[in-house]
Amino acid sequence: MRQVAKHHIDVKKKNANMSAPQVGPEVTVLGLGYIGLPTALLLADAGVRVRGVDVDRSKLRRLKAGRLPFAEPGLDKLWRRVQQTGAFSFADRPSPSPYYLIAVPTPRRHHRADLQMVMAAVGSIKAQAPPRAMVIIESTVGVLDPVEKILPAVKSIRPDARLAYCPERALPGNTLSEMVYNDRVIGADDEAAGRQAAQLYRRFVKGKISRTDLTTAAAVKLLENTYRSVNIALANQLAQIAEHAGFDAWQAIELANKHPRVNVHRPGPGVGGHCLPIDPWFLAGADLDHSSLIRLALEINAAMPRYVAGRVGALAAQLRLSSLTIGLLGLSYKADVDDIRESPGLELAALLDKRVTVLAHDPHVTSRPPDHPNIRLVPLSQLHRQAQLVVIAVDHQEFSKLDWGKFRRLKAVIDTRQTLSPTTVEELRARQVVVSQLGVPQAPKKVPIRL
Ligand code: SAJ
C-alpha cells in the first residue's frame, strides 16, 4: 500500500513539473468494451492518467462526444466525474506507456479461445513499448494460452517486457462495484511482474489481491464460470424432472439451499451472455477426453430454449391457437441488463415456427436484434392488444409489476423465470388463462412453502 501511495505522489509531482519531458499515459487500456471502459474509468478516477484505445472509430467518436456506448449502473456518473479531470484520453492506437492493459473480446472458435484480437493488441504495442513495459491481459483466454501463446508474443515485443494475467470477474449489471470490491487474482511469469501488476490494481481495488502463476490464474477464471454452468445445468435438469415427478423445482431448490453446504442455482430458458456458454469450453478444450461433465452441462443448458419452444408449440396446439401471435417478454440474456449476446430469448424466437409472429418487448433493449426477421420489437401496449400467448424469458424487475388485466387476448403464459407471484398465477387461472411455469408441474400440490 505504502509503495502505491508513494508512486501516486511521484506522478503528481511529475505532472506539476512543467519542464519535465513529456511522458506518455501511465496506463494504456486497449479495448473499450464492457470491461476495458469501466476499468479505464476507475483507474482515471483513482488519479492514474489513462489513454483508452479502441480500433472501432465510431465508438471513439461517440466517447469523444461524451456518450457512453452501453449502459451499466453507475457508469454514467463515473464517466461525468472523470471527464472533468482530463485524466482520460482516447486514441485509435497505443502510445508509449509503462502499463498496457488489454481487454479485447476473445470469441470461441471450435473448442478454443480465438486470440486474434489479443495478439493484434499485443502486436500494436511492439513499436513503442518502453523498457520493462508491463502487459496485463484481462480478456478471458484458454487455460494454456497465457503461457503457450501470449507470453512468447509479449517477450517478442522486447525481452524485458512483463506479462500478467488478471482475468476480469465482474458481473454485468454490477460491474463497477464488483471491480472495486471483488477479490482479484493476478497470474504472472515472475515475482516482479506479479508485484508490479498488483501495485496498479491496488489503485482502485478494495478486495484482496492474490498472486499466482499464469496458468492457475486462467484456471481460476474458467473454473468460476464452469462451476456456474454445471450448477445451472443441474437446476435445469431438476426443473424437467420436477415437471414429470410432480414437485416444484423452485421450492425444492430454495429448501435445499437452506443446507449450509448447498447452493443450487436457478433454472431458466437457457444460459446466455458472452461468458457462461463459452468459457467452459476454454477449460474443457485443454483436455476434451476428461471433460465430459463440463461438455454435458453445456449441452443441457444449450437445449433449454428448444425445451421452452416445445412448450409453446404444445400449448398452441392444446388451445387450438391458429395464426399465433406470441408476446416475448425479455430479449436480453439476463435480468436488468441491455446485452443481447447469446440471449436465450432470441434463440427461442429463432426456434419457433416461421409462421409465428413474435412481438418482443424489453424495457432495456431499444433496437431490433439483427438476423431475427420474425421478431418485432414493440411497446408493451402492443402486447396488451395482440398477444395470445406470452413467454417470460427474462426476470427484469419491470416484469414482476405487470398489470396482467391489460392483456386482452391472453390465452396462456409461460413463465420460465418464476416471475409471476402466486396471487398473479391464481388471478390468471381464474380468467381461464393457462399458466405454465418452468420447473412446476401443471397441477402442483397445494401445500404452501413454509420457510
Ligand atoms: N443463469 C441461470 N440461472 C442462474 C444464474 C444465471 O439460468 O441461477 C443464466 C442467466 O440468466 C444468464 C446466464 O446464466 O443467461 C449467465 O448469467 P450470469 O449472471 O450467471 O453470468 P454473466 O455471464 O453475466 O457473468 C459471469 C459472472 N461469473 C460468475 O459469477 C462466476 C461474472 O462474474 C464474470 O465476470 C462474467 O461471467 C465473465 O465475464 O466471465
Residues whose N, C-alpha, C, O or C-beta is under 5 A from the ligand:
A	BS01	SAJ	E168 R169 A170 L171 P172 E224 N225 R228 I232 H265 R266 P267 G268 G270 V271 G272 G273 C275 L276 Y333 K334
